[in-house]
Amino acid sequence: MGELWSNWAGQQVCAPARVERPGSEDELAETVAKAAAEGRGVRPVGSGHSFTDTCLTDGVMIDQTHMQRLLDVDTATGRVTVEAGIKLHTLTAELARHGLALENQGDIDAQSLAGALATATHGTGARFRNLSAQVLGCRLVTASGEVLEIDEASDPDAWRAARVSLGALGVISQYTLQCVPAFRIHRIDEPRPIREVLAHLDELVEGHDHFEMLALPHTDTALTLASRRTDEPADPPGRFEAWLNDDFVPNTVVGALAGLGRRVPTQVPRIARLMARVAGRYEQLDASHRVFAHDRRVRFTEMEYAIPREHLAEAFSRVMAVIADRRLPVLFPIEVRFTAADDAFLSTAHGRETGYIAVHQVVGAEFETYFRAVEAIMDDYDGRPHWGKRHYQTAATLAPRYPGWEAFAAVRAHLDPEGVFTNDYVRRVLGPPSV
Ligand SMILES: Cc1cc2nc3c(=O)[nH]c(=O)nc-3n(C[C@H](O)[C@H](O)[C@H](O)COP(=O)(O)OP(=O)(O)OC[C@H]3O[C@@H](n4cnc5c(N)ncnc54)[C@H](O)[C@@H]3O)c2cc1C
């Protein structure tokens, strides 16, 4: 038997026929063409941080660990070309060395660039779009081993499709990104009453470059993360303070309390109130990539929905009410974020200012009752699930929620008519490859 593969949360497992680790675009093209000629399915994989079965295959898995080079940097224009397998933490450190940065980031940087882009990974900030909006162009290896150069000028539809592709069009070998000059972020994390945050939500979202709320279920407390971009010199927290707030509390303390809650679900509301007391004020002023992303080690599973921003407060309140009314043993915070609209066909923020609501459960705890209850609420708001996070939708329920659905399907039918890059997940959420 070959290698067993599992995702970060350890809940998605498969036994690919083989795992290939090409070291260059030529090797990648050869590998893909050989697998397709053998009649095998092909799935690219990044860091395995998706919670869905999106990477699973019994065919050939392509791991781009050996394709992480920075190929070209133009510091004058901010245009950067990189191999698709580069990890976000490597990319942002390299960009910083050249006085550049990603415009926005999510809350971790362990993902590969290709993996993060393929599922429309996002951060928060109502004026900023998700990561895929920074893609100027890419190179895509199709099933025949042909390498296509895709950008807005040469093929606008393929470009809008390839920016968020779910790995369903082929394997991307390189991206050219539009980066921004390096900047610093001043972020203040502090606990506040949830009702106060909701009463001033628009002000908080508009008044900060990046605003996020982590609301603790069974309590009236939220931790708010409010940031502004600045040119002020960095003033990072001391080592002890950083360790306490970035490592010990979110990893060790939350891990211990989440484990306790899993073993004694009846005590969850009490533990949640204890967590609310642990949440304190924490301030950071540092390079953007150091403030955006932190190491998260407590293993959990997650669902996240993108809904029109104007419905955010109502949908969020309904999620909190479901947890309270049904006494769901939920300890992880409800995470609320915002992004601007964009135009990638399958971006969760396609064509609309977006609010995101994410729910989590610690690995080992039952999650389906909770996640299905939350999904039923999100259905009322035309919710679009994060492609890398758990959901129960199908192509039939998703198609009406994406104005670019048909256009994506046409690109896919053209680039992968045989469905070489289609696995069970892709079949469920996008349907068969031909239109
Ligand atoms: C702790 C944690 C924190 C997270 N925080 C955030 C967050 O802040 N914001 C957010 O939006 N999401 C977040 N996520 C979700 C995560 O960003 C996405 O699931 C992302 O897709 C994972 O990237 P990856 O490199 O692990 O990709 P994988 O999960 O390995 O793969 C994801 C998809 O990318 C495809 N793919 C990989 N490489 C290629 C390629 N070369 N060409 C074409 N397709 C390819 C795969 O086939 C698959 O469909 C988080 C996940 C975890 C576990």
PDBQT file of the ligand as one rigid body, heavy atoms in Angstrom, charges set to zero:
ROOT
HETATM    1  C1  LIG A 501      -6.196  26.646  11.464  1.00  0.00    +0.000 C 
HETATM    2  C2  LIG A 501      -6.829  27.113  10.175  1.00  0.00    +0.000 A 
HETATM    3  C3  LIG A 501      -7.034  28.479   9.980  1.00  0.00    +0.000 A 
HETATM    4  C4  LIG A 501      -7.622  28.935   8.795  1.00  0.00    +0.000 A 
HETATM    5  N1  LIG A 501      -7.831  30.291   8.630  1.00  0.00    +0.000 NA
HETATM    6  C5  LIG A 501      -8.457  30.738   7.512  1.00  0.00    +0.000 A 
HETATM    7  C6  LIG A 501      -8.706  32.132   7.316  1.00  0.00    +0.000 A 
HETATM    8  O1  LIG A 501      -8.309  32.977   8.129  1.00  0.00    +0.000 OA
HETATM    9  N2  LIG A 501      -9.397  32.511   6.210  1.00  0.00    +0.000 N 
HETATM   10  C7  LIG A 501      -9.860  31.608   5.298  1.00  0.00    +0.000 A 
HETATM   11  O2  LIG A 501     -10.515  32.009   4.333  1.00  0.00    +0.000 OA
HETATM   12  N3  LIG A 501      -9.592  30.291   5.430  1.00  0.00    +0.000 NA
HETATM   13  C8  LIG A 501      -8.903  29.840   6.499  1.00  0.00    +0.000 A 
HETATM   14  N4  LIG A 501      -8.632  28.502   6.632  1.00  0.00    +0.000 N 
HETATM   15  C9  LIG A 501      -8.975  27.603   5.507  1.00  0.00    +0.000 C 
HETATM   16  C10 LIG A 501      -7.800  27.479   4.535  1.00  0.00    +0.000 C 
HETATM   17  O3  LIG A 501      -7.247  28.739   4.228  1.00  0.00    +0.000 OA
HETATM   18  C11 LIG A 501      -8.277  26.853   3.221  1.00  0.00    +0.000 C 
HETATM   19  O4  LIG A 501      -8.918  25.645   3.452  1.00  0.00    +0.000 OA
HETATM   20  C12 LIG A 501      -7.118  26.662   2.241  1.00  0.00    +0.000 C 
HETATM   21  O5  LIG A 501      -7.648  26.169   1.046  1.00  0.00    +0.000 OA
HETATM   22  C13 LIG A 501      -6.056  25.718   2.775  1.00  0.00    +0.000 C 
HETATM   23  O6  LIG A 501      -4.881  25.838   2.003  1.00  0.00    +0.000 OA
HETATM   24  P1  LIG A 501      -3.936  24.561   1.789  1.00  0.00    +0.000 P 
HETATM   25  O7  LIG A 501      -2.668  25.006   1.172  1.00  0.00    +0.000 OA
HETATM   26  O8  LIG A 501      -3.859  23.764   3.007  1.00  0.00    +0.000 OA
HETATM   27  O9  LIG A 501      -4.789  23.814   0.651  1.00  0.00    +0.000 OA
HETATM   28  P2  LIG A 501      -5.418  22.347   0.667  1.00  0.00    +0.000 P 
HETATM   29  O10 LIG A 501      -6.433  22.262   1.728  1.00  0.00    +0.000 OA
HETATM   30  O11 LIG A 501      -4.340  21.347   0.640  1.00  0.00    +0.000 OA
HETATM   31  O12 LIG A 501      -6.152  22.382  -0.752  1.00  0.00    +0.000 OA
HETATM   32  C14 LIG A 501      -7.226  23.269  -0.973  1.00  0.00    +0.000 C 
HETATM   33  C15 LIG A 501      -7.641  23.226  -2.443  1.00  0.00    +0.000 C 
HETATM   34  O13 LIG A 501      -6.605  23.764  -3.257  1.00  0.00    +0.000 OA
HETATM   35  C16 LIG A 501      -6.409  22.936  -4.380  1.00  0.00    +0.000 C 
HETATM   36  N5  LIG A 501      -5.026  23.118  -4.839  1.00  0.00    +0.000 N 
HETATM   37  C17 LIG A 501      -3.894  22.953  -4.129  1.00  0.00    +0.000 A 
HETATM   38  N6  LIG A 501      -2.818  23.197  -4.905  1.00  0.00    +0.000 NA
HETATM   39  C18 LIG A 501      -3.283  23.517  -6.135  1.00  0.00    +0.000 A 
HETATM   40  C19 LIG A 501      -2.659  23.874  -7.373  1.00  0.00    +0.000 A 
HETATM   41  N7  LIG A 501      -1.351  23.948  -7.504  1.00  0.00    +0.000 N 
HETATM   42  N8  LIG A 501      -3.462  24.137  -8.446  1.00  0.00    +0.000 NA
HETATM   43  C20 LIG A 501      -4.810  24.078  -8.335  1.00  0.00    +0.000 A 
HETATM   44  N9  LIG A 501      -5.446  23.746  -7.192  1.00  0.00    +0.000 NA
HETATM   45  C21 LIG A 501      -4.693  23.488  -6.100  1.00  0.00    +0.000 A 
HETATM   46  C22 LIG A 501      -6.697  21.536  -3.835  1.00  0.00    +0.000 C 
HETATM   47  O14 LIG A 501      -6.969  20.612  -4.866  1.00  0.00    +0.000 OA
HETATM   48  C23 LIG A 501      -7.911  21.838  -2.969  1.00  0.00    +0.000 C 
HETATM   49  O15 LIG A 501      -9.080  21.863  -3.756  1.00  0.00    +0.000 OA
HETATM   50  C24 LIG A 501      -8.014  28.007   7.787  1.00  0.00    +0.000 A 
HETATM   51  C25 LIG A 501      -7.789  26.629   7.975  1.00  0.00    +0.000 A 
HETATM   52  C26 LIG A 501      -7.189  26.194   9.159  1.00  0.00    +0.000 A 
HETATM   53  C27 LIG A 501      -6.941  24.721   9.353  1.00  0.00    +0.000 C 
ENDROOT
TORSDOF 0
